[in-house]
């Protein structure tokens, strides 16, 4: 099971590891039952989460450098990507579309590497992918769990 990342989010420099979990309660489409997460498990989750954020920032920097090397700005990249994802013709120049096509291959490679790294970080932290995702999902709706995680993330 792969944790999917958005090409646009990577290219735009957004954190893809789910930073919203700890900062803002997300509206729930369906009420989820709270799960039990003790402090030791939450601390392991927080450590893995921090590692993912750091790795995400490295990947984002690499992608931004790649776009810069191609003389392509992020806004143009995102506009082309959004048009392609929507199945519409990009309004960008042919030259920019060519740059996009070259860049997207590198973005996809970076995304795959990051997904593999994320899975390794989760496993190295002592989680199964399912348990890590279960905690992440619970963080979307469980305000108390969000507060506990935020406290752990801001300590140090």
TABELZI-V485670 format. One record per residue. N is the residue number from 1. PHI is phi in whole degrees, -180 to 180 (999 if undefined). OMEGA is omega in radians with two decimals (NA if undefined). Layout:
BEGIN
N;PHI;OMEGA / N;PHI;OMEGA
END
This chain:
BEGIN
1;999;-3.11 / 2;-98;3.00 / 3;-86;-3.03 / 4;-79;3.09 / 5;-120;3.11 / 6;-91;3.08 / 7;-59;-3.11 / 8;-63;-3.14 / 9;-64;3.11 / 10;-62;-3.08 / 11;-67;-3.12 / 12;-80;3.10 / 13;82;3.10 / 14;-85;3.08 / 15;-72;-3.08 / 16;-103;-3.10 / 17;-85;3.05 / 18;94;-3.08 / 19;-62;3.14 / 20;-62;-3.14 / 21;-55;-2.99 / 22;-88;-3.00 / 23;-109;-3.03 / 24;-137;3.07 / 25;-64;3.14 / 26;-95;3.09 / 27;-65;-3.10 / 28;-97;3.06 / 29;-73;-3.09 / 30;-139;-3.13 / 31;-70;3.14 / 32;-101;3.09 / 33;-73;3.12 / 34;-64;3.10 / 35;-106;3.14 / 36;-90;3.10 / 37;-134;3.14 / 38;-79;-3.07 / 39;-61;-3.13 / 40;-65;3.14 / 41;-69;3.12 / 42;-67;3.09 / 43;-65;3.08 / 44;-65;3.10 / 45;-62;-3.13 / 46;-62;3.12 / 47;-63;3.12 / 48;-64;3.12 / 49;-61;3.12 / 50;-63;3.11 / 51;-60;-3.14 / 52;-64;3.10 / 53;-62;3.14 / 54;-63;3.13 / 55;-66;3.11 / 56;-60;3.13 / 57;-64;3.10 / 58;-64;-3.14 / 59;-65;3.13 / 60;-61;3.11 / 61;-62;3.13 / 62;-61;3.13 / 63;-66;3.13 / 64;-62;3.10 / 65;-64;3.12 / 66;-62;3.12 / 67;-65;-3.14 / 68;-63;3.11 / 69;-60;3.13 / 70;-91;-3.08 / 71;55;-3.14 / 72;-123;3.12 / 73;-87;-3.07 / 74;-62;-3.12 / 75;-60;3.13 / 76;-64;3.10 / 77;-56;-3.10 / 78;-65;3.13 / 79;-62;3.12 / 80;-65;-3.12 / 81;-62;3.14 / 82;-63;3.11 / 83;-63;-3.13 / 84;-65;3.14 / 85;-67;3.13 / 86;-84;-3.14 / 87;77;3.11 / 88;-110;-3.14 / 89;-80;3.10 / 90;-63;3.11 / 91;-89;-3.10 / 92;-74;3.11 / 93;-67;3.09 / 94;-59;3.13 / 95;-61;3.12 / 96;-66;3.11 / 97;-65;3.06 / 98;-63;3.10 / 99;-60;3.11 / 100;-59;-3.11 / 101;-60;3.07 / 102;-69;-3.07 / 103;-69;-3.06 / 104;-63;3.08 / 105;-62;3.12 / 106;-68;3.12 / 107;-64;3.12 / 108;-63;3.09 / 109;-64;3.12 / 110;-63;3.14 / 111;-63;-3.14 / 112;-63;3.11 / 113;-59;-3.14 / 114;-66;3.10 / 115;-61;3.11 / 116;-63;3.12 / 117;-62;3.13 / 118;-61;3.13 / 119;-62;3.10 / 120;-63;3.14 / 121;-62;3.13 / 122;-63;-3.12 / 123;-67;3.12 / 124;-63;3.12 / 125;-79;3.09 / 126;96;3.14 / 127;-107;2.82 / 128;-84;3.11 / 129;-61;-3.13 / 130;-63;-3.13 / 131;-67;3.12 / 132;-61;3.12 / 133;-65;3.12 / 134;-62;3.10 / 135;-66;3.11 / 136;-58;3.13 / 137;-67;3.12 / 138;-62;3.14 / 139;-65;3.12 / 140;-71;-3.05 / 141;-123;-3.05 / 142;-95;-3.07 / 143;-61;3.14 / 144;-63;3.11 / 145;-65;3.09 / 146;-60;-3.12 / 147;-64;3.12 / 148;-61;3.13 / 149;-66;3.14 / 150;-59;3.10 / 151;-62;3.13 / 152;-67;-3.12 / 153;-70;-3.09 / 154;-94;3.07 / 155;-76;3.07 / 156;117;NA
END
